[in-house]
Amino acid sequence: MVNFGVIGYGYWGPNIVRNLIAVEGTRVLAIADKLAVARERAQRANPGVQATALASDVISSSEIDAVAIITPVWTHFELAKAALENGKHIFVEKPFTSTSAQAEVLINLAARKNLKIMVDHTFLFTGAVRKIKQLLQESMLGKLYYYDSARVNLGLFQHDVNVIWDLAPHDLAIMDYLIGESPEEIVATGQSHLNALEDVAFITLYFPNQVIAHINVNWLSPVKVRTTLIGGEKKMLVWNDLEADEKVKIYDKGVQVTNREGVYDLLVNYRSGDMWAPRVEPVEALNLELSYFVDCIANDQTPFNDGQAGLRVVKMLEAASHSLRHRGANRHTVSLNSTTWRQLPQTAPQLP
């Protein structure tokens, strides 16, 4: 039995608690939140769980084995560090930390104490992303050309981070998992319209082998869009996360370019074949993620969405922030330790 404590019961906290209670082999013993209204809500929904105003009550409890930290990013480091120092495994909401230096401290501390870190990159556990990973492993698309993602809607505006730090971690984590390569350069542009924080931004990432990725994040869109396009030499893929059915579609479309012998003109042949929608397993992604975390604790396994995965995303966020401050004028090379990237999973993990 793995006993959990949860710090933070705002927007995402109730979902964490609900799914932890549903995971076999776990118990939620305590929930901490500074706001009285949040504690009252937690107590009504979970009458058998202690509700406290002090995070230290959760962190210092000898009965608690693991702590879920579901709080603003600027609080993650101190809370996670205290939990690790008190011998707790940690599950941390994205993004992992505010800086890569903080992430490295936590990774080293967890390694010294043989404790697990999981960063909440929930989308990696969706049926759609797992299916796309399988298709890429099978070379269904052929050589990759591009990855293009839009994550836009009206709100929810944040007061402590800009739209890149709020929305882009989802797409950066998905891209990191699917492509499995280190970006060589990152360019970001954006603009703030309603306050000092950017609410519209565009990120371009340059990978080896001429793969290019683009991410559009926006709090000011009149419509909600959650669409990713992945183009390859053989086929192209569209993932629309807002579709109830057929979230992933494969298009047998592409181009073949050849040189006519002795002539400079290029011959371009367009290929337009069938479209098909592979079966996507319907899963409760957060439940699967938390079950996997508990399994990793029980069997002393390192999660594929561990501290290193969180660090890679934070480094990309830092690089994007650097470029954003210079209005995209600088291409900021991502300085990543090569061992960090060698640990990227080449195959989809076996989940419980």
C-alpha positions as CSV (number, residue, x, y, z in Angstrom):
1,M,0.0,0.0,0.0
2,V,1.4,3.4,-1.0
3,N,0.0,6.3,1.2
4,F,-0.2,9.7,-0.6
5,G,-0.5,13.2,0.6
6,V,-1.6,15.9,-1.9
7,I,-0.5,19.6,-1.7
8,G,-2.8,21.9,-3.6
9,Y,-6.6,21.4,-4.1
10,G,-7.3,24.1,-6.7
11,Y,-8.1,23.4,-10.4
12,W,-6.2,20.1,-10.9
13,G,-5.9,18.9,-7.4
14,P,-9.4,17.3,-7.2
15,N,-8.7,15.3,-10.3
16,I,-5.4,14.0,-8.7
17,V,-7.2,13.0,-5.5
18,R,-10.1,11.3,-7.3
19,N,-7.8,9.2,-9.5
20,L,-5.4,8.3,-6.6
21,I,-8.4,7.0,-4.6
22,A,-9.4,4.9,-7.6
23,V,-5.9,3.4,-8.1
24,E,-5.5,-0.1,-6.5
25,G,-2.9,-0.2,-3.7
26,T,-3.1,3.5,-2.8
27,R,-4.6,5.6,0.0
28,V,-4.9,9.4,0.2
29,L,-4.3,10.3,3.9
30,A,-4.0,14.1,3.7
31,I,-4.7,17.1,1.5
32,A,-3.1,20.5,2.2
33,D,-4.2,23.9,0.8
34,K,-3.8,27.4,2.2
35,L,-7.3,28.4,1.2
36,A,-10.1,27.6,3.6
37,V,-12.6,27.2,0.8
38,A,-10.4,24.7,-0.9
39,R,-10.0,22.7,2.3
40,E,-13.8,22.7,2.9
41,R,-14.3,21.5,-0.7
42,A,-11.7,18.7,-0.1
43,Q,-13.4,17.6,3.1
44,R,-16.8,17.5,1.6
45,A,-15.6,15.4,-1.4
46,N,-13.3,13.2,0.8
47,P,-14.7,13.0,4.3
48,G,-12.2,10.4,5.5
49,V,-9.1,12.4,4.5
50,Q,-7.4,15.0,6.7
51,A,-7.5,18.5,5.3
52,T,-4.8,20.9,6.6
53,A,-3.6,24.4,5.8
54,L,0.1,23.4,6.2
55,A,2.0,21.6,3.5
56,S,4.5,20.7,6.2
57,D,1.9,18.4,7.8
58,V,1.9,16.4,4.7
59,I,5.6,16.5,4.1
60,S,6.6,15.5,7.6
61,S,4.0,12.8,8.2
62,S,5.7,9.4,8.9
63,E,2.6,7.7,7.5
64,I,2.9,9.2,4.0
65,D,5.1,7.5,1.4
66,A,4.6,9.9,-1.6
67,V,3.5,13.5,-2.1
68,A,1.7,14.9,-5.1
69,I,2.6,18.6,-5.6
70,I,-0.2,20.4,-7.5
71,T,0.6,24.0,-6.9
72,P,2.0,27.0,-8.9
73,V,5.3,26.3,-10.5
74,W,7.2,28.9,-8.4
75,T,6.4,26.7,-5.3
76,H,7.5,23.4,-6.8
77,F,11.2,23.5,-5.9
78,E,10.9,24.2,-2.2
79,L,8.0,21.8,-1.7
80,A,9.6,19.0,-3.7
81,K,13.0,19.4,-2.0
82,A,11.4,19.3,1.4
83,A,9.4,16.1,0.5
84,L,12.5,14.4,-0.9
85,E,14.5,15.3,2.2
86,N,11.8,13.7,4.3
87,G,12.0,10.5,2.3
88,K,8.9,10.9,0.1
89,H,8.5,10.0,-3.6
90,I,7.2,13.0,-5.5
91,F,4.6,13.5,-8.3
92,V,4.9,17.1,-9.5
93,E,2.5,19.0,-11.7
94,K,4.0,20.4,-15.0
95,P,6.2,22.2,-15.5
96,F,8.6,20.5,-13.2
97,T,10.4,23.6,-11.8
98,S,11.0,27.2,-12.6
99,T,14.6,26.7,-13.7
100,S,16.8,23.8,-15.0
101,A,19.2,24.4,-12.0
102,Q,16.3,23.6,-9.6
103,A,15.4,20.5,-11.6
104,E,19.0,19.2,-11.4
105,V,19.1,19.7,-7.6
106,L,15.9,17.6,-7.2
107,I,17.1,14.9,-9.6
108,N,20.4,14.5,-7.7
109,L,18.7,14.6,-4.3
110,A,16.2,11.9,-5.4
111,A,19.0,9.7,-6.8
112,R,21.0,9.9,-3.5
113,K,17.9,8.9,-1.5
114,N,16.7,6.3,-4.0
115,L,13.3,8.1,-4.4
116,K,11.1,8.4,-7.5
117,I,10.2,11.5,-9.3
118,M,7.3,11.7,-11.8
119,V,6.4,14.8,-13.6
120,D,2.7,15.1,-14.5
121,H,2.9,15.0,-18.3
122,T,-0.6,13.4,-18.5
123,F,-1.0,13.6,-22.3
124,L,1.8,10.9,-22.7
125,F,-0.7,8.4,-21.2
126,T,-3.6,9.2,-23.6
127,G,-4.6,6.6,-26.1
128,A,-3.8,9.0,-28.9
129,V,-0.2,9.7,-28.0
130,R,0.5,6.1,-27.3
131,K,-0.9,5.1,-30.7
132,I,1.1,7.8,-32.4
133,K,4.3,6.5,-30.6
134,Q,3.5,3.0,-31.9
135,L,3.0,4.3,-35.5
136,L,6.3,6.1,-35.4
137,Q,8.1,3.1,-34.0
138,E,6.7,1.1,-36.9
139,S,8.0,3.7,-39.4
140,M,4.4,4.2,-40.6
141,L,5.1,7.8,-41.6
142,G,8.7,7.2,-42.8
143,K,11.3,9.8,-42.3
144,L,9.9,12.7,-40.3
145,Y,9.7,16.2,-41.9
146,Y,7.7,18.3,-39.4
147,Y,5.7,18.5,-36.2
148,D,3.1,21.3,-36.0
149,S,0.8,21.8,-33.0
150,A,-1.8,24.4,-32.0
151,R,-3.1,24.7,-28.4
152,V,-5.3,27.7,-28.3
153,N,-8.5,28.9,-26.5
154,L,-10.0,31.9,-24.7
155,G,-8.4,31.9,-21.2
156,L,-7.6,30.5,-18.6
157,F,-5.3,33.5,-17.9
158,Q,-2.5,32.9,-15.4
159,H,-1.0,35.6,-13.2
160,D,2.4,34.0,-12.5
161,V,3.5,32.6,-15.8
162,N,3.0,33.5,-19.5
163,V,1.2,31.4,-22.1
164,I,4.4,29.5,-23.0
165,W,5.0,28.2,-19.5
166,D,1.3,27.5,-19.0
167,L,0.4,25.7,-22.3
168,A,3.6,24.7,-24.1
169,P,4.8,22.1,-21.5
170,H,2.1,19.8,-22.8
171,D,3.3,20.0,-26.4
172,L,7.0,20.0,-25.6
173,A,6.6,16.9,-23.5
174,I,4.6,15.1,-26.2
175,M,7.1,16.2,-28.9
176,D,10.0,15.2,-26.7
177,Y,8.5,11.7,-26.2
178,L,7.5,11.2,-29.9
179,I,10.6,12.6,-31.7
180,G,13.1,11.4,-29.2
181,E,15.8,13.9,-30.3
182,S,17.3,17.0,-28.8
183,P,16.4,20.3,-30.5
184,E,19.5,22.1,-31.7
185,E,17.9,25.6,-31.7
186,I,14.7,27.2,-30.5
187,V,13.2,30.5,-31.6
188,A,10.2,32.0,-29.9
189,T,8.1,35.1,-30.5
190,G,5.1,36.4,-28.7
191,Q,3.2,39.4,-27.4
192,S,1.3,40.5,-24.3
193,H,-2.0,42.3,-24.8
194,L,-3.8,42.3,-21.5
195,N,-1.0,42.5,-18.9
196,A,2.8,42.1,-18.7
197,L,2.7,38.4,-19.5
198,E,2.7,37.1,-23.1
199,D,-0.7,35.7,-24.0
200,V,0.1,34.7,-27.6
201,A,3.3,33.0,-28.6
202,F,4.9,30.9,-31.4
203,I,7.8,28.5,-30.8
204,T,9.9,26.9,-33.6
205,L,12.3,24.1,-32.8
206,Y,15.1,22.9,-35.1
207,F,16.1,19.2,-34.8
208,P,18.8,17.2,-36.5
209,N,18.0,15.5,-39.9
210,Q,16.0,18.6,-41.0
211,V,13.0,18.0,-38.7
212,I,11.3,21.2,-37.8
213,A,8.6,21.6,-35.1
214,H,6.3,24.5,-34.5
215,I,4.0,25.2,-31.5
216,N,1.3,27.9,-31.3
217,V,-0.1,28.7,-27.9
218,N,-2.7,31.4,-27.4
219,W,-5.0,32.5,-24.6
220,L,-6.9,34.9,-26.9
221,S,-8.5,32.6,-29.5
222,P,-12.2,32.8,-30.1
223,V,-12.3,29.0,-30.6
224,K,-10.6,26.1,-28.8
225,V,-8.1,24.2,-31.0
226,R,-6.1,21.1,-30.0
227,T,-4.6,19.9,-33.2
228,T,-1.3,18.3,-34.1
229,L,0.0,17.6,-37.6
230,I,3.0,15.3,-38.2
231,G,4.4,15.0,-41.7
232,G,6.6,12.2,-42.9
233,E,8.1,10.9,-46.1
234,K,5.5,8.1,-46.5
235,K,2.4,9.4,-44.8
236,M,1.0,12.3,-42.8
237,L,-0.9,12.2,-39.5
238,V,-3.5,14.5,-37.9
239,W,-4.4,14.3,-34.2
240,N,-7.4,16.3,-33.2
241,D,-7.8,15.9,-29.4
242,L,-11.3,17.5,-29.5
243,E,-12.7,14.8,-31.7
244,A,-14.9,12.4,-29.8
245,D,-14.1,9.6,-32.3
246,E,-11.3,9.1,-34.8
247,K,-8.9,11.4,-32.9
248,V,-6.0,10.2,-35.0
249,K,-6.1,10.0,-38.8
250,I,-3.5,8.8,-41.2
251,Y,-3.3,10.2,-44.7
252,D,-1.6,8.4,-47.5
253,K,-0.5,11.7,-49.0
254,G,2.8,13.1,-50.0
255,V,5.2,14.3,-52.7
256,Q,8.0,12.6,-54.6
257,V,10.6,14.9,-56.1
258,T,13.1,13.8,-58.8
259,N,15.5,15.5,-61.2
260,R,14.9,15.0,-64.9
261,E,18.2,13.8,-66.4
262,G,20.1,16.6,-68.0
263,V,17.5,19.2,-67.1
264,Y,17.5,21.5,-64.1
265,D,13.7,21.4,-63.6
266,L,12.4,19.3,-60.8
267,L,9.7,16.7,-61.4
268,V,7.1,16.7,-58.6
269,N,4.7,13.9,-58.2
270,Y,1.8,14.2,-55.8
271,R,0.5,11.1,-54.1
272,S,-3.0,11.1,-52.7
273,G,-4.2,7.8,-51.3
274,D,-6.6,6.7,-48.6
275,M,-7.3,8.1,-45.1
276,W,-7.7,5.7,-42.2
277,A,-8.3,6.1,-38.5
278,P,-6.5,3.6,-36.3
279,R,-8.3,2.4,-33.2
280,V,-7.3,4.6,-30.2
281,E,-7.6,2.9,-26.8
282,P,-10.1,4.8,-24.6
283,V,-8.3,5.3,-21.3
284,E,-8.4,7.6,-18.3
285,A,-4.9,9.0,-18.9
286,L,-4.5,10.4,-15.3
287,N,-5.5,7.1,-13.8
288,L,-3.1,5.2,-16.0
289,E,-0.3,7.7,-15.2
290,L,-0.8,7.4,-11.4
291,S,-1.1,3.6,-11.6
292,Y,2.2,3.6,-13.4
293,F,3.8,5.8,-10.8
294,V,2.6,3.4,-8.0
295,D,3.9,0.5,-10.0
296,C,7.3,2.2,-10.4
297,I,7.5,2.8,-6.7
298,A,6.5,-0.8,-5.9
299,N,8.9,-2.4,-8.3
300,D,11.8,0.2,-8.0
301,Q,11.5,1.2,-11.7
302,T,12.4,4.7,-13.1
303,P,9.3,6.3,-14.8
304,F,9.9,7.4,-18.4
305,N,8.3,10.8,-17.4
306,D,10.8,11.2,-14.6
307,G,12.8,14.2,-13.4
308,Q,15.0,14.0,-16.5
309,A,12.0,14.3,-18.7
310,G,10.8,17.2,-16.7
311,L,14.3,18.8,-17.0
312,R,14.3,18.5,-20.8
313,V,11.0,20.4,-20.9
314,V,12.2,23.1,-18.5
315,K,15.4,23.6,-20.6
316,M,13.3,24.0,-23.7
317,L,11.1,26.5,-21.9
318,E,14.1,28.4,-20.8
319,A,15.5,28.5,-24.3
320,A,12.1,29.7,-25.6
321,S,12.0,32.4,-22.9
322,H,15.5,33.6,-23.8
323,S,14.5,34.0,-27.5
324,L,11.2,35.6,-26.5
325,R,13.0,38.3,-24.6
326,H,15.0,39.1,-27.7
327,R,11.8,39.1,-29.9
328,G,13.0,36.0,-31.7
329,A,16.2,37.7,-33.0
330,N,18.5,35.1,-31.3
331,R,18.5,31.5,-32.1
332,H,19.2,30.0,-28.7
333,T,21.1,26.7,-28.8
334,V,19.7,24.3,-26.2
335,S,22.7,23.2,-24.1
336,L,21.6,19.8,-22.9
337,N,23.7,17.1,-21.3
338,S,24.0,14.3,-23.8
339,T,23.2,11.7,-21.2
340,T,19.9,13.4,-20.5
341,W,18.8,12.8,-24.0
342,R,20.2,9.3,-24.3
343,Q,17.7,8.3,-21.7
344,L,14.8,9.0,-23.9
345,P,12.6,5.9,-24.4
346,Q,12.8,4.4,-27.8
347,T,9.8,2.2,-27.3
348,A,6.6,2.8,-25.4
349,P,6.8,1.7,-21.8
350,Q,4.9,-1.3,-20.5
351,L,2.1,0.2,-18.3
352,P,0.2,-1.7,-15.6
